[in-house]
Amino acid sequence: MPEPENKHLSLRRQCELLGLNRSSWYYRSKPRNEEKARFEKQLMDLIDEQFTLMPFYGVPRMTAHLKRLGCAVGRDRVRTLMRRMGLEAIYPKPNTSRKHPEHKVYPYLLKGMEITRPNQVWATDITYIRLMKGFAYLVAIMDWFSRYVLAWRLSNTLEADFCVECLENALEYGTPDIFNTDQGSQFTGMNFTGVLLRRGIDISMDGRGRVFDNIFVERLWRSVKYENVYIQGYQIIPEARLGLGQYFDLYNLKRLHESLDYHTPWEIYSGIAALKQSIPLIPDGQIR
């Protein structure tokens, strides 16, 4: 803080004579890059909210949406931020993404398939998780039949390591017949697919720009964000990791799903629901 030029007058008096608010004396402008990072973080949060609500929004419509909110932003910046967040609109379009030349892309195996039991099909995806002081990426692996979340991990980067760790954790439950992913580099690399191939698991991958090929995980993301992330307003990753752990316990063990005939994912995955249905109810007045 600079010293006042006239040491015989108090700082308050000097500010009064100059017609200044005393708080302005202590103000220090923030570096331009810090302001840019903060602005981009705000844009990413707005993009996340709108994309969660309307996953068919591509760059043009997302740009228009942000401008309607008063954000001075162009398509190039929106495109860059959506790529950083791993977002891609669901409408069919030419394949303009860059694929790693050494990564094999597998065909989609689930079209028209009837899913009738746990561990028949597992699926995974990554989503952007907003924090008050930054952002993180969440990966989860779900059993399609029961909607049970087998494993999840949180990371501050999109490197493949946290996805592989999540996969190895999920495989402690058992081995699925088919494992479905999108074509993201985290899932097409040998570090990830090699784990599946060594277990004899068939690999299925969504078509480009077809988020509904993995619809159950997309519904999970909406639940996670609207029922937990947006409400809690996590500050930092450790806080988010703790809160999400509590939410996934709730989601798996206590949250009733209409699509599961008002059972929990754990009741369906473990077979408890089927056992309950096989036990005849005791009529009123006959409880012994």
VEXTI-796808 format. One record per residue (C-alpha): residue in three letters; x, y, z. Coordinates in steps of 0.5 Angstrom, whole numbers. Layout:
aa:u:v:w
ALA:X:Y:Z
...
***
This chain:
aa:u:v:w
MET:0:0:0
PRO:3:7:-2
GLU:4:12:3
PRO:0:18:3
GLU:4:24:1
ASN:2:29:6
LYS:3:25:13
HIS:0:31:17
LEU:-7:29:15
SER:-10:22:16
LEU:-12:18:10
ARG:-19:19:11
ARG:-18:26:11
GLN:-14:26:5
CYS:-20:22:1
GLU:-25:26:4
LEU:-21:32:1
LEU:-21:29:-6
GLY:-28:26:-6
LEU:-25:19:-6
ASN:-28:13:-2
ARG:-23:11:2
SER:-23:3:0
SER:-21:6:-7
TRP:-14:7:-4
TYR:-13:0:-2
TYR:-16:-3:-9
ARG:-11:-6:-13
SER:-13:-8:-20
LYS:-12:-16:-22
PRO:-8:-18:-27
ARG:-11:-19:-34
ASN:-10:-26:-35
GLU:-14:-27:-28
GLU:-20:-23:-30
LYS:-20:-27:-37
ALA:-20:-34:-33
ARG:-25:-32:-28
PHE:-30:-30:-34
GLU:-28:-36:-38
LYS:-30:-40:-32
GLN:-37:-36:-31
LEU:-38:-38:-39
MET:-37:-45:-38
ASP:-42:-45:-32
LEU:-47:-42:-36
ILE:-45:-47:-42
ASP:-46:-53:-37
GLU:-53:-51:-35
GLN:-55:-50:-42
PHE:-52:-56:-44
THR:-55:-60:-39
LEU:-62:-58:-40
MET:-61:-58:-48
PRO:-56:-63:-50
PHE:-58:-61:-57
TYR:-55:-54:-57
GLY:-48:-54:-61
VAL:-44:-48:-62
PRO:-48:-43:-66
ARG:-54:-44:-61
MET:-50:-44:-55
THR:-47:-37:-57
ALA:-53:-34:-59
HIS:-56:-36:-52
LEU:-50:-33:-48
LYS:-51:-27:-52
ARG:-58:-27:-50
LEU:-55:-27:-43
GLY:-51:-21:-44
CYS:-45:-24:-45
ALA:-40:-21:-50
VAL:-37:-28:-53
GLY:-36:-30:-60
ARG:-37:-37:-63
ASP:-29:-39:-63
ARG:-29:-38:-56
VAL:-35:-42:-55
ARG:-33:-47:-59
THR:-26:-47:-55
LEU:-29:-48:-48
MET:-34:-53:-51
ARG:-28:-57:-53
ARG:-25:-56:-46
MET:-31:-59:-43
GLY:-32:-65:-47
LEU:-39:-63:-50
GLU:-41:-64:-57
ALA:-48:-63:-59
ILE:-53:-69:-61
TYR:-55:-67:-68
PRO:-52:-71:-73
LYS:-46:-68:-77
PRO:-40:-69:-81
ASN:-34:-72:-77
THR:-29:-66:-75
SER:-26:-68:-69
ARG:-19:-71:-69
LYS:-18:-78:-67
HIS:-11:-81:-65
PRO:-8:-85:-71
GLU:-7:-91:-66
HIS:-13:-91:-63
LYS:-18:-96:-65
VAL:-26:-94:-66
TYR:-30:-100:-64
PRO:-37:-101:-67
TYR:-44:-99:-63
LEU:-47:-106:-61
LEU:-53:-104:-57
LYS:-58:-102:-63
GLY:-64:-106:-62
MET:-61:-110:-56
GLU:-66:-112:-51
ILE:-62:-111:-44
THR:-65:-116:-39
ARG:-60:-117:-33
PRO:-55:-114:-29
ASN:-48:-114:-32
GLN:-50:-115:-39
VAL:-48:-108:-41
TRP:-44:-103:-37
ALA:-43:-96:-40
THR:-39:-90:-38
ASP:-38:-82:-39
ILE:-35:-76:-37
THR:-38:-69:-35
TYR:-36:-63:-33
ILE:-37:-61:-26
ARG:-37:-54:-24
LEU:-34:-51:-17
MET:-34:-44:-14
LYS:-26:-44:-15
GLY:-25:-48:-22
PHE:-28:-54:-25
ALA:-27:-61:-25
TYR:-29:-67:-29
LEU:-33:-73:-27
VAL:-33:-80:-30
ALA:-38:-86:-28
ILE:-39:-93:-30
MET:-46:-95:-29
ASP:-50:-102:-30
TRP:-55:-101:-36
PHE:-60:-105:-33
SER:-60:-103:-26
ARG:-58:-96:-27
TYR:-53:-98:-21
VAL:-47:-93:-21
LEU:-41:-98:-20
ALA:-35:-93:-19
TRP:-34:-86:-20
ARG:-28:-81:-20
LEU:-26:-74:-20
SER:-20:-71:-23
ASN:-18:-64:-25
THR:-15:-66:-32
LEU:-18:-70:-38
GLU:-12:-75:-38
ALA:-14:-82:-38
ASP:-11:-85:-32
PHE:-17:-83:-27
CYS:-22:-87:-32
VAL:-17:-93:-32
GLU:-17:-93:-24
CYS:-25:-92:-25
LEU:-26:-98:-29
GLU:-21:-102:-25
ASN:-25:-101:-19
ALA:-32:-102:-22
LEU:-29:-109:-25
GLU:-29:-111:-17
TYR:-36:-112:-18
GLY:-36:-117:-24
THR:-35:-117:-31
PRO:-40:-115:-36
ASP:-41:-118:-43
ILE:-41:-111:-46
PHE:-38:-104:-44
ASN:-40:-98:-48
THR:-37:-91:-49
ASP:-36:-85:-53
GLN:-30:-84:-58
GLY:-27:-80:-53
SER:-19:-81:-53
GLN:-19:-83:-46
PHE:-23:-89:-48
THR:-20:-91:-54
GLY:-13:-91:-52
MET:-10:-98:-50
ASN:-9:-96:-43
PHE:-17:-97:-42
THR:-19:-102:-48
GLY:-13:-106:-46
VAL:-16:-107:-39
LEU:-23:-109:-43
LEU:-20:-114:-48
ARG:-16:-118:-43
ARG:-22:-119:-39
GLY:-26:-122:-45
ILE:-31:-116:-45
ASP:-34:-114:-52
ILE:-33:-106:-53
SER:-38:-102:-56
MET:-37:-94:-58
ASP:-43:-89:-59
GLY:-43:-86:-66
ARG:-40:-79:-67
GLY:-45:-74:-64
ARG:-50:-79:-62
VAL:-51:-78:-54
PHE:-57:-82:-54
ASP:-53:-88:-55
ASN:-51:-87:-48
ILE:-58:-84:-46
PHE:-58:-87:-39
VAL:-51:-84:-37
GLU:-54:-78:-40
ARG:-60:-78:-35
LEU:-55:-80:-29
TRP:-51:-73:-31
ARG:-58:-69:-30
SER:-59:-72:-24
VAL:-53:-71:-21
LYS:-52:-64:-23
TYR:-60:-62:-21
GLU:-60:-66:-15
ASN:-53:-64:-12
VAL:-48:-60:-16
TYR:-52:-54:-17
ILE:-55:-54:-10
GLN:-49:-55:-6
GLY:-44:-50:-10
TYR:-38:-54:-8
GLN:-32:-50:-7
ILE:-26:-54:-8
ILE:-25:-61:-11
PRO:-24:-65:-4
GLU:-31:-62:-2
ALA:-34:-64:-8
ARG:-31:-71:-8
LEU:-34:-72:-1
GLY:-41:-69:-3
LEU:-41:-73:-9
GLY:-40:-79:-5
GLN:-45:-78:-1
TYR:-50:-77:-7
PHE:-48:-83:-10
ASP:-49:-87:-4
LEU:-56:-84:-4
TYR:-57:-85:-11
ASN:-55:-92:-11
LEU:-59:-94:-4
LYS:-65:-90:-3
ARG:-67:-86:-9
LEU:-73:-89:-12
HIS:-73:-90:-20
GLU:-80:-89:-23
SER:-77:-93:-29
LEU:-75:-99:-24
ASP:-82:-99:-22
TYR:-80:-95:-16
HIS:-74:-99:-13
THR:-67:-97:-12
PRO:-61:-99:-17
TRP:-58:-103:-11
GLU:-65:-107:-11
ILE:-65:-109:-18
TYR:-57:-110:-19
SER:-57:-114:-13
GLY:-63:-118:-14
ILE:-66:-116:-8
ALA:-72:-113:-12
ALA:-74:-120:-15
LEU:-73:-123:-8
LYS:-78:-118:-6
GLN:-83:-120:-11
SER:-83:-127:-10
ILE:-85:-126:-3
PRO:-93:-126:-2
LEU:-95:-120:2
ILE:-99:-122:9
PRO:-106:-119:9
ASP:-108:-114:14
GLY:-110:-117:21
GLN:-105:-123:19
ILE:-99:-121:22
ARG:-96:-126:26
***
